């Protein structure tokens, strides 16, 4: 991971505002930002998280994903014939 103080070179996000209106352009921009991961990065950088808390959060997220995977594996397939 790069040093947070180093400048990052990235291409700018552009959205064309056509005759569909500004609302659609804003929605399109938000979708592009979510796809690029910009919003997630902003939320992550908003507050400093101690390394011990970061490690604990990472472990709890992994456990949550593991429980979810086990729960979906145990369920019978839906939509069967009676």
Residue frames relative to the residue before (quaternion, step in Angstrom):
aa qw qx qy qz dx dy dz
X 1.0000 0.0000 0.0000 0.0000 0.00 0.00 0.00
X 0.4765 -0.6902 0.4702 0.2748 3.56 -0.96 0.87
X 0.6002 -0.5439 0.4471 0.3794 3.52 -1.30 0.43
X 0.5051 -0.6867 0.4227 0.3078 3.66 -0.77 0.91
X 0.6605 0.5117 -0.3219 0.4454 3.61 1.14 -0.46
X 0.5700 0.5944 -0.3885 0.4133 3.60 1.20 -0.31
X 0.4679 -0.6608 0.4912 0.3213 3.59 -0.98 0.71
X 0.2757 -0.7591 0.5727 0.1404 3.54 -1.03 0.82
X 0.2779 -0.7577 0.5697 0.1552 3.55 -0.87 0.98
X 0.1798 0.7717 -0.5954 0.1330 3.56 -0.68 1.08
X 0.5179 -0.6201 0.4792 0.3429 3.51 -1.21 0.43
X 0.4844 -0.6749 0.4625 0.3099 3.60 -0.95 0.75
X 0.4378 -0.6583 0.5420 0.2850 3.53 -1.19 0.59
X 0.0639 -0.7985 0.5985 0.0115 3.55 -0.84 0.96
X 0.0549 -0.7676 0.6384 0.0167 3.51 -1.10 0.81
X 0.3270 -0.7423 0.5543 0.1866 3.55 -0.82 1.00
X 0.2233 -0.7490 0.6095 0.1329 3.57 -0.88 0.96
X 0.0841 -0.8200 0.5661 0.0059 3.52 -0.33 1.29
X 0.7555 -0.3516 0.2741 0.4801 3.53 -1.18 -0.57
X 0.4943 0.6558 -0.4322 0.3726 3.62 1.27 0.05
X 0.5716 -0.6214 0.3679 0.3897 3.58 1.20 -0.38
X 0.6515 -0.5496 0.3830 0.3561 3.49 -1.33 0.43
X 0.5987 0.5856 -0.3649 0.4067 3.59 1.06 -0.70
X 0.6727 0.4817 -0.2953 0.4777 3.57 0.94 -0.86
X 0.6312 0.5272 -0.3349 0.4599 3.59 1.05 -0.73
X 0.6393 0.5121 -0.3268 0.4714 3.60 1.00 -0.78
X 0.6418 0.5176 -0.3222 0.4651 3.58 0.97 -0.85
X 0.6544 0.5130 -0.3034 0.4653 3.57 0.99 -0.87
X 0.6415 0.5221 -0.3176 0.4637 3.59 1.03 -0.82
X 0.6468 0.5134 -0.3200 0.4644 3.59 0.95 -0.85
X 0.6402 0.5237 -0.3219 0.4608 3.58 1.00 -0.81
X 0.6576 0.5016 -0.3066 0.4712 3.60 0.98 -0.86
X 0.6514 0.5122 -0.3182 0.4605 3.58 0.98 -0.84
X 0.6415 0.5088 -0.3262 0.4724 3.59 1.01 -0.74
X 0.6542 0.5146 -0.3138 0.4569 3.58 0.98 -0.82
X 0.6854 0.4750 -0.2770 0.4774 3.59 1.04 -0.75
X 0.4580 -0.6964 0.4404 0.3336 3.58 1.20 -0.41
X 0.3457 0.7644 -0.4815 0.2537 3.57 1.25 0.30
X 0.6670 0.5097 -0.3117 0.4453 3.59 0.88 -0.90
X 0.6432 0.5173 -0.3188 0.4659 3.58 0.99 -0.84
X 0.6562 0.5119 -0.3037 0.4638 3.57 1.00 -0.86
X 0.6361 0.5240 -0.3296 0.4606 3.60 0.99 -0.77
X 0.6570 0.4988 -0.3084 0.4737 3.58 0.93 -0.88
X 0.6542 0.5227 -0.3128 0.4482 3.58 0.99 -0.83
X 0.7365 0.4254 -0.2318 0.4720 3.58 0.95 -0.83
X 0.4779 0.7010 -0.4315 0.3066 3.60 1.22 -0.27
X 0.8000 0.1101 -0.0332 0.5889 3.59 0.97 -0.87
X 0.4635 -0.6551 0.5190 0.2943 3.54 -1.12 0.69
X 0.1129 -0.7798 0.6137 0.0502 3.54 -0.96 0.90
X 0.4558 -0.6884 0.4929 0.2744 3.55 -0.76 1.06
X 0.6098 -0.5861 0.3845 0.3700 3.60 -1.06 0.68
X 0.6397 0.5224 -0.3442 0.4465 3.61 1.00 -0.71
X 0.6601 0.4869 -0.3051 0.4839 3.60 1.01 -0.79
X 0.6204 0.5469 -0.3352 0.4512 3.57 1.05 -0.79
X 0.6566 0.5076 -0.2982 0.4715 3.57 1.00 -0.91
X 0.6540 0.5145 -0.3063 0.4622 3.59 0.96 -0.90
X 0.6554 0.5093 -0.3067 0.4658 3.58 0.98 -0.87
X 0.6376 0.5294 -0.3216 0.4580 3.57 1.00 -0.83
X 0.6626 0.4995 -0.3014 0.4697 3.59 0.98 -0.87
X 0.6710 0.4913 -0.3123 0.4593 3.61 0.94 -0.82
X 0.6260 0.5223 -0.3418 0.4675 3.60 1.06 -0.68
X 0.6400 0.5149 -0.3231 0.4699 3.59 1.01 -0.80
X 0.6493 0.5080 -0.3165 0.4692 3.59 1.00 -0.82
X 0.6336 0.5284 -0.3272 0.4608 3.58 1.02 -0.80
X 0.6577 0.4950 -0.3086 0.4766 3.60 0.94 -0.87
X 0.6360 0.5340 -0.3228 0.4540 3.58 1.03 -0.82
X 0.6587 0.4970 -0.3055 0.4751 3.61 0.95 -0.89
X 0.6462 0.5194 -0.3202 0.4584 3.57 0.99 -0.82
X 0.6546 0.5107 -0.3119 0.4619 3.58 0.98 -0.87
X 0.6522 0.5058 -0.3134 0.4697 3.59 0.99 -0.81
X 0.6443 0.5289 -0.3157 0.4534 3.56 1.02 -0.83
X 0.6931 0.4541 -0.2889 0.4795 3.62 0.93 -0.80
X 0.6299 0.5304 -0.3425 0.4524 3.63 1.10 -0.57
X 0.6867 0.5035 -0.2805 0.4430 3.59 1.06 -0.74
X 0.6047 0.5896 -0.3615 0.3949 3.60 1.14 -0.54
X 0.4440 -0.6702 0.5148 0.2979 3.61 -1.00 0.74
X 0.5932 -0.5726 0.4081 0.3921 3.60 -1.12 0.48
X 0.3963 -0.7327 0.5091 0.2166 3.56 -1.04 0.81
X 0.7727 0.3984 -0.2621 0.4190 3.53 -1.27 0.37
X 0.3724 0.7339 -0.4918 0.2842 3.59 1.12 0.49
X 0.5479 -0.6035 0.4596 0.3526 3.55 -1.25 0.32
X 0.3742 -0.7342 0.5273 0.2073 3.54 -1.10 0.71
